[in-house]
C-alpha cells in the first residue's frame, strides 16, 4: 500500500461501510443530517460559538459565507451573507448558499482529502514535509529545464489563466507568474473556453458582448428572458442569478426556457421549448426572420451601431418558423410567439446562454445566429437587456516587483497543434506528449481526463517526464503525478474577488474574507504553495509578501481598503456606473459596433473550414446542420449524448463528499440504491424500446468507447437524446470511481476546429447491462 492510498482515507468510515453496518435507510439518514462521514464538529466546545466570514469558490463566484465556529475554533455550519453581490438578490435581501457551498464544512474536515505533500521516490508517492516538497519540486523543475527546456512544460489551471471570457480580468495570477514568467513555461491552457462554452464565448466576444457577458441579463429591469441552453436555478453563477430570475418572474417578466431537458428552470418558466440538440441555430434564424419581417427590430441601433446587417437580412430571409419547426422539433406557432414577444419587449429583453450553445463544434454558427438577435433588437447594455458589466479597480501586486518573463521568445510546444483561432486546446496535448513535443505538465485544480479525450489523456500522463499537481482530493490523475501539493479549502485561506456580474447592476463591488479556520491536516493555500515554489527556485525576491493577507491588501489598495476592513462585512459596494457603454467604444471588440458579420475577422478561417468539411461556411449568420463538423447520428449510434451540471457539484469536483452525493441520489429518487454515481437521463420512448427500466444499469457505447451507469427514465428529456451529469466515473475523485465519465467516448479530434471547444455531443447507443445493480 502506497502512502497516497493510505492518506486517501479509503479504509476509514465510508458511505459503503456505513450502509453495510447500519442498513441503507439508517445510513442515508445519518449522512443527511448535521453529522457526516467527514466528522465535522457538532459540539459547541468551550466558550460557546462565534462567527467568521468566507467566500465560496466551488463554482468560482465568491458567494459570501457566514461561518459559525464552536469554542474550539472549528466550523459548525454555514449561512449566506445578506446583501452579498453574488450570494443574494441585492441590498436588503437574504444571502443563502447552495448545496455546493453548504458542503464546505464537510470538505474542510473530509478524511479523503490529500493531507500532506507527496513526492515520487522509487516509483511510489511518499509523504514528505513542505520544505522537502518545495526543494524536491524545484530540483525536479531545474533538472527538467536542463534536459528538455522549461517551455516543454504546459500549464493547466482550474479556471481561466487569461480569463478573457470574463467581464473582469483577474487582478493577479501567481500560478501563471511562477510557472510561466519565473520558470519559463510558454504555454497555458485555460479551463472554461475549451471545456465549457468555447463555441459561444468566442462568438459573443467577436460580436461585441464579450464571453463573460454572454449569459448575464439585467434582471431587475427585464421584461422578456430567453433561458437558452442554461439551467440557472441549478447551475448558477452565484445565488444572485437564480434569485433575481425568480424575482423577475414575480414582477411579471416572461421566462422562456429552450432546452432538450426539462430542467428546474423550465419548470418555473412560462414556456418550455424542448428543442432537439444542435438545432438552436435554426430557431434563432427563424426568430430573426419574424422580427425583421414584422418590423420589430431597432432601426436606429442597427443603422448606427452594427456591422453587417444586410448580410444578416439575407441570412434570415427564407428561414420561416415553418422551416425551423422541421429542424428543431418545435411548433412553428411557438417559434413565432417567442420571436414576437422578444421583439416587442426589447430593449428590455435578454438571454441566458451557456453550454447549450457552447459544447459542440458545429454550434459556433448557432451562437452567432443567437447573439445576433440581441443586436437586432438593440437589447445590449440597456435597462432589461444584456448587461455590459463593470468591475471595481484592483491592483496586480506583481507589477511592482519588475517581474521577468523567462518564457518570452521560447517556442510554444503546442504551435503545431492549435485550432484555427484559439491559443490552445487541451484535447491536443495528449498527441503532443506522445510525439515528444510536450514533456511536462503542471495542473492546479484541473483534471483533464474529465474534460476531453479521456483514454488518450490517461495514456499520456504515464509518458510525462514531469507532472506536478495541486489539488485537494486523490484521483487516478493525481496518483500519476511526481509531486502532489495539497491545497487548503475555501474556509482555510483568505479570499478576494472583485466585481462584474452580480446582484448590483449599476455598482462595482469587492468581496473578501480572512481564513475562517486553521488549515486542516498539513495543507497550504495555493498562494502559499506558489510562494514556496518560487523561493525554492531562487526567485523569492519576486514574491516579497509575507502572507496572502498582505498580498490582498495590496490588491485592495485602489479602493482604499484592507482585508481586515473588508472581512467585517464580507463585501463592499464601490463605484456607480450606467448603461450604453457601447456608445463610447465599449463593445468587447473595441469598437462602438455590434458585428452581425465576422467578415474582417473570420474570412480566411471560414475558407479553410469550408475546404476541410466540404461545406460552404459564410462569415455571417448561417444554418449549419448537426453533424457537419461533429458526430452524425446513424443506425448504429442513433442517440445524441450530452452532459449537464447539477446543483450538488461544480466543475466536476467534490464527488468525494458524502452529503452532496446523498442529496443527488435523493433528487433522483434513488437514495436507497447502493449506487452513488451519475445517472443516464433517458426518455421512456427510448428506454422501453431497449428493454430498460428506471434504476437499471446501462451501457452507453459510442464509436470510441463505452461507459456504464444507472438509468433515470424520465419524460424530462426529448426522445433521441440522453444526458448524464459531468464529473463522475473514471479518473474522478468519486470513491470507487462510480458512474460514468462521458469523456471516455471523446477523442482528440472531437473539438471545434476554430476555438478548440471539446465536443460534448456524441452519437451513442444505449443498452441494458444486466438489470438493477
C-alpha positions in Angstrom: 0.0 0.0 0.0 1.4 3.4 -1.0 1.3 6.5 1.2 -1.0 8.0 -1.3 -3.6 5.3 -0.9 -3.2 5.4 2.9 -3.8 9.2 3.0 -6.9 9.0 1.0 -9.0 7.7 3.9 -10.2 4.7 1.9 -10.1 2.4 4.9 -11.9 4.6 7.3 -15.6 5.3 7.6 -17.1 5.5 4.2 -20.7 5.5 2.9 -20.5 1.9 1.8 -19.1 0.6 5.2 -21.7 2.7 7.0 -24.5 1.3 4.8 -23.3 -2.3 5.4 -23.1 -1.7 9.1 -26.3 0.1 9.7 -28.6 -0.7 6.8 -29.4 1.5 3.8 -32.1 3.6 5.5 -30.2 4.3 8.6 -27.0 5.2 6.7 -28.7 7.6 4.4 -30.5 9.3 7.3 -27.3 9.7 9.2 -25.5 11.2 6.3 -28.3 13.6 5.5 -28.1 15.2 9.0 -25.7 17.6 10.5 -23.1 15.0 11.2 -21.4 13.5 8.2 -18.8 10.9 7.5 -16.4 13.9 7.2 -16.7 14.1 11.0 -17.4 17.8 11.1 -17.6 19.1 14.7 -21.0 19.0 16.2 -20.4 20.4 19.6 -20.1 24.0 20.7 -16.9 23.3 22.6 -15.6 25.6 25.3 -16.6 29.2 25.2 -19.7 29.0 23.1 -19.8 29.9 19.4 -18.5 32.8 17.3 -18.8 33.8 13.6 -16.3 34.4 10.8 -16.7 35.1 7.1 -15.6 33.1 4.0 -16.1 33.1 0.2 -17.2 30.0 -1.6 -15.1 29.1 -4.7 -17.0 26.0 -5.8 -18.3 27.5 -9.0 -15.7 30.3 -8.8 -18.3 33.0 -7.9 -17.3 34.1 -4.4 -20.7 33.8 -2.7 -20.4 35.2 0.8 -20.3 32.7 3.7 -21.1 33.4 7.4 -19.3 30.6 9.3 -20.4 29.5 12.8 -17.4 28.4 14.8 -17.5 26.4 18.0 -15.5 27.3 21.1 -12.5 25.3 19.7 -12.5 27.4 16.5 -13.9 24.6 14.3 -16.6 25.3 11.7 -20.0 24.0 12.6 -22.4 25.4 10.0 -22.6 27.9 7.2 -25.1 30.6 6.2 -25.2 33.1 3.4 -24.3 36.8 3.8 -27.3 39.2 3.4 -27.0 41.7 0.6 -23.9 39.9 -0.9 -23.4 40.7 -4.7 -23.1 37.0 -5.6 -25.0 35.4 -2.7 -28.2 37.4 -2.6 -30.6 39.2 -4.8 -29.2 42.6 -3.7 -29.3 45.1 -0.9 -31.8 44.2 1.9 -32.2 40.6 0.7 -31.2 37.4 2.4 -28.0 35.7 1.5 -28.0 31.9 1.0 -25.7 29.1 -0.1 -26.5 26.3 -2.5 -25.6 22.6 -1.7 -22.2 23.2 -3.2 -21.4 26.0 -0.7 -23.0 24.2 2.2 -20.8 21.2 1.6 -17.7 23.2 2.5 -17.7 22.2 6.2 -17.6 18.6 5.1 -14.9 19.3 2.6 -12.7 21.1 5.2 -12.7 18.1 7.5 -13.0 15.3 5.0 -10.8 12.3 5.7 -10.5 11.8 1.9 -8.5 15.0 1.4 -4.9 14.9 0.4 -3.5 15.5 3.9 0.2 16.4 3.2 2.6 16.8 0.3 3.8 13.7 -1.6 6.7 13.2 -4.0 7.6 10.2 -6.1 10.5 8.2 -4.8 11.5 4.8 -6.2 8.3 4.8 -8.3 5.9 5.5 -5.4 4.4 8.6 -3.9 5.8 9.2 -0.4 4.7 11.6 2.3 7.1 14.5 2.9 7.1 17.8 4.7 6.6 21.1 2.9 10.3 22.1 3.0 11.3 18.8 1.3 8.4 19.0 -1.1 9.4 22.5 -2.3 13.0 21.5 -2.6 12.1 18.4 -4.5 9.8 20.3 -6.8 12.4 23.0 -7.6 15.1 20.3 -8.2 12.8 18.4 -10.5 11.9 21.6 -12.4 15.5 22.6 -12.8 16.6 19.2 -14.0 13.7 19.2 -16.4 14.7 22.6 -17.8 18.3 21.4 -18.2 17.2 18.3 -20.1 14.2 19.5 -22.2 13.7 23.2 -21.6 11.0 24.8 -19.4 8.9 25.6 -22.5 8.3 21.8 -22.9 6.0 22.0 -19.8 2.3 23.0 -20.3 0.2 24.6 -17.6 -3.4 23.6 -16.9 -5.2 25.9 -14.4 -8.6 25.0 -12.9 -10.0 28.4 -14.1 -9.1 30.7 -16.9 -5.5 31.6 -16.8 -6.1 34.5 -19.1 -9.9 34.9 -18.3 -10.5 36.9 -21.5 -14.0 35.4 -21.5 -14.8 37.1 -18.2 -16.3 40.5 -17.7 -13.4 41.4 -15.4 -9.8 40.2 -15.9 -8.3 38.7 -12.8 -6.1 41.1 -10.9 -3.3 38.6 -10.5 -2.3 35.1 -11.3 0.5 33.7 -9.2 0.2 30.3 -10.9 0.9 31.9 -14.3 3.7 34.1 -12.9 5.6 31.3 -11.1 5.4 28.6 -13.7 5.3 31.0 -16.7 7.2 34.2 -16.0 9.7 32.8 -13.5 10.2 29.3 -14.6 9.7 29.8 -18.4 6.7 27.6 -19.4 5.4 29.2 -22.5 2.1 27.6 -22.9 -1.1 27.6 -20.8 -4.5 26.1 -21.5 -7.3 27.8 -19.6 -10.4 25.9 -18.4 -13.7 27.4 -19.4 -13.3 28.2 -23.1 -12.2 24.8 -24.4 -14.2 22.7 -21.9 -17.4 24.7 -21.0 -18.6 27.1 -23.7 -15.9 27.8 -26.2 -18.2 28.0 -29.3 -20.4 30.6 -27.8 -17.8 32.5 -25.7 -15.6 33.2 -28.7 -18.6 34.1 -30.9 -20.1 36.5 -28.3 -16.7 38.2 -28.0 -16.3 38.7 -31.7 -19.9 40.1 -31.9 -19.0 42.6 -29.2 -20.5 41.4 -26.0 -17.6 39.5 -24.5 -17.6 35.9 -23.4 -18.2 36.7 -19.8 -21.2 38.8 -20.5 -22.8 36.2 -22.7 -25.2 35.0 -20.0 -25.9 37.8 -17.6 -29.0 39.8 -18.1 -30.1 43.0 -16.3 -32.6 41.0 -14.3 -34.1 43.9 -12.3 -35.5 45.6 -15.5 -36.0 42.8 -17.9 -39.4 42.0 -19.4 -38.6 39.0 -21.5 -36.0 36.4 -20.9 -34.9 33.5 -23.1 -33.0 30.9 -21.0 -31.3 29.2 -23.8 -29.3 26.1 -23.1 -28.8 27.0 -19.4 -30.3 26.0 -16.1 -29.7 28.9 -13.8 -32.0 27.6 -11.0 -29.5 24.7 -10.5 -26.2 25.7 -12.2 -25.9 29.4 -11.4 -23.1 31.9 -11.3 -23.8 32.6 -7.6 -27.2 32.7 -5.8 -27.9 36.1 -7.1 -28.7 34.8 -10.6 -31.4 32.3 -9.6 -32.9 34.7 -7.1 -33.1 37.6 -9.5 -34.5 35.4 -12.2 -37.3 34.4 -9.9 -37.9 38.0 -8.8 -38.2 39.0 -12.5 -40.8 36.3 -13.0 -42.7 37.5 -9.9 -42.5 41.0 -11.3 -44.3 39.8 -14.5 -41.4 39.2 -16.8 -41.9 36.3 -19.3 -39.5 33.5 -18.9 -39.0 31.0 -21.8 -36.6 28.0 -21.4 -35.1 26.5 -24.6 -33.5 23.2 -23.7 -33.7 19.5 -24.6 -34.1 18.7 -20.9 -37.0 19.7 -18.6 -34.8 21.5 -16.0 -35.7 23.1 -12.8 -35.7 26.4 -14.7 -38.0 25.0 -17.3 -40.5 24.1 -14.5 -40.6 27.7 -13.4 -40.8 29.2 -16.9 -43.8 30.4 -18.7 -42.9 28.2 -21.6 -40.5 25.3 -22.2 -39.4 24.6 -25.8 -37.9 21.1 -25.9 -35.6 21.7 -28.8 -33.6 19.0 -30.5 -29.9 19.3 -29.6 -27.7 21.3 -32.1 -30.7 22.9 -33.9 -30.6 26.1 -31.9 -29.2 27.9 -34.9 -32.3 27.2 -36.9 -34.6 28.5 -34.1 -32.5 31.8 -33.9 -32.6 32.4 -37.6 -36.4 31.9 -37.7 -36.9 34.3 -34.8 -34.8 36.8 -36.7 -37.0 36.3 -39.8 -40.1 37.1 -37.8 -38.6 40.2 -36.1 -37.3 41.6 -39.4 -40.5 40.9 -41.3 -42.7 42.4 -38.6 -40.5 45.5 -38.2 -39.7 44.7 -34.6 -36.0 45.4 -34.8 -34.3 48.6 -33.6 -33.7 50.5 -36.8 -31.6 53.3 -35.1 -29.3 50.9 -33.3 -28.9 48.7 -36.4 -28.1 51.6 -38.6 -25.7 53.4 -36.3 -24.1 50.7 -34.1 -23.9 47.5 -36.1 -21.8 46.0 -38.9 -23.1 43.5 -41.5 -26.9 44.0 -41.2 -27.5 43.4 -44.9 -25.7 40.1 -44.6 -28.0 39.2 -41.7 -31.2 40.2 -43.5 -30.2 37.9 -46.4 -29.4 35.0 -44.0 -32.9 35.1 -42.4 -34.9 36.0 -45.5 -36.2 32.4 -46.1 -35.8 31.0 -42.6 -39.5 30.9 -41.7 -40.8 29.4 -38.4 -42.2 26.5 -40.5 -38.7 25.8 -41.9 -37.3 25.9 -38.4 -40.0 23.7 -37.0 -38.9 20.8 -39.2 -35.3 21.2 -37.9 -35.9 21.8 -34.3 -39.0 19.6 -33.5 -40.8 22.7 -32.2 -44.1 24.1 -33.2 -44.0 26.9 -35.7 -46.5 29.0 -33.8 -44.4 28.7 -30.6 -41.4 30.0 -32.6 -43.4 32.9 -34.0 -44.8 33.7 -30.5 -41.5 33.9 -28.7 -39.9 35.9 -31.6 -42.7 38.4 -31.4 -42.6 38.5 -27.6 -38.9 39.1 -27.6 -39.0 41.8 -30.2 -41.9 43.7 -28.6 -40.2 43.6 -25.1 -36.9 44.9 -26.4 -34.7 46.5 -25.4 -35.8 45.1 -22.1 -35.2 41.6 -23.5 -32.3 39.4 -22.7 -30.9 35.9 -22.9 -29.1 33.4 -20.6 -26.9 31.0 -22.5 -24.1 28.6 -21.6 -23.2 25.1 -22.5 -26.3 24.5 -24.7 -24.8 26.7 -27.4 -21.1 26.1 -26.5 -20.2 22.5 -26.3 -20.3 21.2 -29.9 -18.0 22.0 -32.8 -21.0 22.9 -35.0 -22.6 25.3 -32.5 -20.3 28.2 -33.3 -22.7 29.3 -36.0 -25.7 28.6 -33.8 -24.2 31.0 -31.2 -23.7 33.6 -33.9 -27.3 33.3 -35.0 -28.5 33.6 -31.4 -26.4 36.6 -30.3 -27.4 38.4 -33.5 -30.9 38.6 -32.0 -29.6 40.9 -29.3 -28.0 43.3 -31.8 -31.1 43.1 -34.0 -33.4 44.5 -31.3 -30.8 46.7 -29.6 -31.1 44.9 -26.3 -27.4 45.4 -25.3 -26.4 47.4 -22.2 -29.8 48.9 -21.9 -32.2 48.5 -18.9 -33.6 45.0 -19.0 -31.2 43.8 -21.8 -27.9 42.1 -21.9 -25.7 44.0 -19.4 -22.1 45.0 -20.1 -20.7 44.8 -16.6 -18.0 46.9 -14.9 -15.6 46.0 -12.2 -14.0 47.7 -9.2 -10.5 48.8 -9.7 -7.9 46.4 -8.4 -4.1 46.1 -8.4 -1.8 43.4 -9.6 0.9 43.4 -6.9 3.4 41.6 -9.2 3.5 44.7 -11.4 5.6 46.4 -8.8 8.3 43.8 -8.5 9.8 44.0 -12.0 8.7 40.5 -12.8 10.8 39.0 -15.6 9.3 36.9 -18.4 11.5 33.9 -18.8 9.1 32.4 -21.2 9.5 35.2 -23.7 10.9 34.2 -27.0 10.7 30.5 -26.2 9.0 28.2 -28.7 5.4 27.2 -27.9 5.4 23.4 -27.8 1.8 23.4 -29.0 2.4 25.6 -32.0 1.7 22.7 -34.5 -1.4 21.5 -32.6 -3.5 24.7 -32.3 -7.0 25.2 -33.6 -7.6 27.9 -36.1 -8.2 30.8 -33.8 -7.9 29.9 -30.2 -4.5 29.8 -28.5 -4.7 26.2 -27.4 -6.9 23.2 -26.7 -6.3 20.6 -24.1 -7.5 17.8 -26.4 -4.4 18.2 -28.5 -2.0 17.8 -25.6 -2.0 14.0 -25.4 -0.8 13.9 -29.0 1.9 16.4 -28.3 3.0 14.3 -25.4 3.0 11.2 -27.5 5.1 13.0 -30.1 7.6 14.3 -27.5 6.8 18.0 -28.1 5.4 18.3 -24.6 7.3 16.6 -21.8 5.9 18.1 -18.6 2.7 19.2 -17.1 1.5 21.1 -14.1 -2.1 21.3 -13.0 -4.0 23.4 -10.4 -7.5 22.1 -9.6 -7.7 20.6 -13.1 -8.5 17.1 -14.2 -8.1 16.9 -18.0 -9.3 13.3 -18.1 -12.8 14.6 -17.3 -12.6 17.4 -19.8 -11.8 15.6 -23.1 -10.1 12.7 -24.8 -10.0 10.7 -21.6 -8.4 7.5 -22.8 -5.6 9.4 -24.6 -5.1 11.6 -21.5 -4.7 8.6 -19.2 -2.1 7.1 -21.5 -0.3 10.5 -22.0 0.0 11.1 -18.3 2.1 8.0 -18.0 4.5 9.2 -20.7 5.3 12.6 -19.0 8.9 13.2 -17.7 7.5 15.6 -15.1 4.0 16.0 -13.6 3.2 18.4 -10.8 -0.3 18.8 -9.4 -2.0 21.0 -6.8 -5.3 19.6 -5.6 -7.4 18.7 -2.6 -8.6 15.1 -3.3 -6.9 12.0 -4.7 -7.9 10.7 -8.1 -6.3 8.4 -10.7 -4.8 11.6 -12.2 -3.2 13.0 -9.0 -1.8 9.5 -8.3 0.1 9.7 -11.5 1.9 12.9 -10.5 5.6 13.2 -9.4 4.7 15.9 -7.0 1.3 16.3 -5.2 0.8 19.5 -3.2 -2.4 19.6 -1.1 -4.4 22.8 -1.3 -6.4 24.3 1.5 -10.1 24.6 1.2 -12.1 27.8 1.0 -12.6 28.0 4.7 -8.9 27.7 5.4 -7.5 30.6 3.4 -8.0 34.3 2.7 -10.2 35.0 -0.3 -10.6 38.1 -2.5 -12.7 38.8 -5.6 -13.8 41.9 -7.5 -17.0 42.5 -9.3 -18.5 42.1 -12.7 -21.9 40.4 -13.0 -23.9 40.1 -9.8 -26.8 41.5 -7.9 -25.8 45.1 -8.3 -26.4 46.0 -12.0 -25.0 49.6 -11.7 -22.4 49.3 -8.9 -19.0 47.7 -8.8 -18.0 45.8 -5.7 -15.3 43.8 -3.9 -15.7 40.8 -1.6 -13.2 39.1 0.6 -12.6 37.2 3.8 -9.8 36.1 6.1 -9.3 32.4 6.8 -12.2 31.2 8.9 -10.4 28.2 10.3 -6.9 26.9 10.6 -5.6 24.8 7.7 -6.6 21.2 8.3 -4.1 18.5 8.1 -0.8 19.7 6.5 -2.2 21.8 3.7 -1.5 25.3 2.3 -3.3 27.8 0.2 -2.5 27.9 -3.4 -0.9 31.3 -2.9 1.5 29.9 -0.3 2.3 26.9 -2.5 3.3 29.3 -5.3 5.4 31.3 -2.9 7.2 28.2 -1.7 8.0 27.0 -5.2 9.2 30.5 -6.2 11.5 30.7 -3.2 12.8 27.1 -3.8 13.6 28.1 -7.4 15.6 31.1 -6.2 13.0 33.6 -7.1 11.9 34.7 -3.7 12.6 38.4 -4.5 9.6 38.4 -6.8 7.4 37.1 -4.0 8.1 39.6 -1.3 4.8 39.5 0.6 4.9 37.7 4.0 1.4 36.2 3.6 -1.6 36.2 1.4 -3.4 38.8 3.6 -0.6 41.3 2.9 -0.8 40.5 -0.8 -4.6 41.0 -0.8 -4.2 44.4 0.9 -2.1 45.5 -2.0 -4.8 44.3 -4.4 -7.3 46.3 -2.5 -5.2 49.5 -2.4 -7.1 51.2 -5.3 -10.3 51.1 -3.3 -8.5 52.3 -0.1 -9.4 49.2 1.9 -7.7 46.4 3.8 -8.8 42.8 4.1 -9.5 43.3 7.9 -12.0 46.1 6.9 -13.5 44.1 4.1 -13.8 41.0 6.2 -16.1 42.8 8.7 -19.0 42.8 6.2 -17.6 40.4 3.6 -18.3 42.8 0.7 -18.3 46.5 -0.2 -20.0 48.4 -3.0 -17.6 50.8 -4.7 -18.5 52.9 -7.7 -21.7 53.5 -9.7 -22.0 53.2 -13.5 -24.7 53.2 -16.0 -25.8 51.8 -19.3 -24.9 52.0 -23.0 -21.1 51.8 -22.7 -21.0 50.9 -26.4 -21.6 54.5 -27.3 -18.0 55.1 -26.3 -16.5 52.1 -27.9 -17.4 49.8 -25.0 -18.1 46.7 -27.0 -15.7 43.8 -26.3 -14.4 44.1 -29.9 -13.1 47.5 -29.0 -15.5 49.4 -31.2 -18.9 51.0 -31.0 -20.2 48.5 -33.5 -22.0 45.2 -32.9 -21.0 42.7 -35.6 -23.5 40.6 -37.3 -20.9 39.6 -39.9 -17.4 38.4 -38.9 -16.0 39.1 -42.4 -13.0 41.1 -41.3 -12.0 38.5 -38.6 -13.0 35.1 -39.9 -12.9 35.2 -43.7 -9.7 33.1 -44.1 -10.7 30.9 -41.2 -14.0 30.0 -42.8 -12.3 29.4 -46.1 -10.1 26.8 -44.5 -13.1 25.3 -42.7 -15.1 25.0 -45.9 -12.3 23.1 -47.6 -11.8 20.8 -44.6 -15.5 19.9 -44.1 -16.8 20.3 -47.7 -19.4 22.8 -46.5 -19.7 26.4 -47.7 -19.2 28.3 -44.4 -20.1 32.1 -44.5 -18.8 34.8 -42.2 -22.3 35.9 -41.5 -25.1 34.1 -39.6 -25.9 30.7 -41.2 -27.6 27.4 -40.6 -25.2 24.5 -40.1 -26.9 21.1 -39.8 -25.9 18.9 -36.9 -23.1 16.5 -38.0 -21.5 18.9 -40.4 -18.5 19.0 -38.1 -19.3 16.9 -35.1 -20.9 13.4 -34.8 -23.7 12.5 -37.1 -26.4 10.1 -35.8 -26.6 6.8 -37.5 -28.5 3.5 -37.3 -25.6 2.1 -35.2 -25.5 5.1 -32.9 -28.9 6.8 -33.1 -28.9 8.7 -29.8 -27.3 12.0 -29.1 -25.5 12.0 -25.7 -24.9 15.3 -23.9 -23.9 16.1 -20.4 -25.1 18.5 -17.8 -24.3 20.0 -14.4 -26.1 19.6 -11.1 -26.6 21.9 -8.1 -24.7 19.4 -5.9 -21.3 19.6 -7.6 -19.4 22.2 -9.6 -16.9 21.7 -12.4 -16.9 18.0 -11.9 -15.5 18.4 -8.4 -16.2 17.3 -4.8 -17.8 14.0 -5.5 -15.7 12.7 -2.7 -18.1 14.3 -0.2 -20.9 12.1 1.2 -23.7 14.6 1.9 -24.0 16.1 -1.7 -23.8 12.5 -3.1 -26.7 11.6 -0.9 -28.7 14.7 -1.9 -28.0 14.0 -5.5 -29.3 10.4 -5.1 -32.4 11.7 -3.3 -33.1 14.1 -6.1 -33.2 11.2 -8.5 -35.4 9.1 -6.1 -32.6 6.6 -5.7 -31.4 7.2 -2.2 -31.9 3.6 -1.3 -29.9 2.2 -4.2 -26.4 1.0 -3.4 -25.0 3.3 -6.1 -23.7 6.9 -5.9 -22.6 7.6 -9.4 -24.3 9.7 -12.0 -27.4 8.8 -13.9 -28.3 8.5 -17.6 -31.4 10.6 -18.3 -33.3 8.8 -21.0 -36.8 9.3 -22.4 -39.3 6.4 -21.8 -39.8 6.0 -25.5 -36.0 5.3 -25.9 -35.8 3.3 -22.7 -38.7 0.9 -23.3 -37.8 0.1 -26.9 -34.5 -1.1 -25.4 -35.9 -3.0 -22.5 -34.6 -0.5 -20.0 -36.3 0.3 -16.7 -35.7 3.0 -14.2 -32.8 2.0 -12.0 -31.2 -0.4 -14.4 -27.5 -0.3 -15.1 -27.0 0.5 -18.7 -24.1 0.7 -21.1 -23.6 3.7 -23.3 -21.5 2.9 -26.3 -20.0 5.2 -28.9 -17.7 4.8 -31.8 -14.7 5.5 -29.4 -15.6 3.6 -26.3 -18.2 2.5 -23.7 -19.2 3.6 -20.2 -21.7 2.2 -17.6 -24.1 4.0 -15.2 -27.6 3.8 -13.8 -30.7 4.7 -15.9 -33.0 7.5 -14.8 -36.1 7.1 -17.1 -37.8 10.5 -17.4 -40.2 12.4 -19.6 -37.9 15.4 -18.9 -35.7 14.9 -21.9 -36.6 14.8 -25.6 -36.7 11.5 -27.4 -33.5 10.7 -29.2 -31.3 12.4 -26.6 -29.6 11.1 -23.4 -27.7 13.1 -20.8 -25.5 12.5 -17.8 -24.1 14.7 -15.1 -20.5 15.8 -15.6 -17.6 14.8 -13.4 -18.1 11.1 -12.4 -16.6 7.8 -13.4 -13.0 7.0 -14.3 -10.4 9.5 -13.1 -12.8 11.3 -10.9 -12.4 11.9 -7.1 -15.6 9.9 -6.6 -15.0 6.9 -4.3 -14.5 3.8 -6.3 -14.9 6.0 -9.4 -18.6 5.1 -9.6 -20.6 6.3 -12.5 -19.6 7.3 -16.0 -17.1 9.7 -17.4 -18.7 10.9 -20.7 -15.3 11.9 -22.0 -14.3 8.3 -22.2 -16.2 8.5 -25.5 -14.3 11.5 -26.8 -11.1 11.6 -28.9 -8.5 14.3 -29.6 -10.2 15.1 -32.9 -13.6 15.8 -31.3 -13.1 19.6 -31.0 -14.3 22.8 -32.6 -11.6 23.4 -35.2 -11.8 27.1 -34.7 -11.6 27.6 -31.0 -10.7 24.2 -29.5 -14.0 23.6 -27.7 -14.3 20.0 -26.6 -17.2 18.2 -28.3 -19.6 17.0 -25.6 -22.3 15.9 -28.1 -21.6 12.3 -29.0 -23.5 9.7 -31.1 -24.2 6.7 -28.9 -26.3 3.5 -28.5 -27.7 2.6 -25.1 -28.4 -1.0 -23.9 -29.2 -2.7 -20.6 -26.1 -4.1 -18.9 -27.8 -6.6 -16.6 -30.7 -5.0 -14.8 -30.5 -3.4 -11.4 -27.2 -3.2 -9.7 
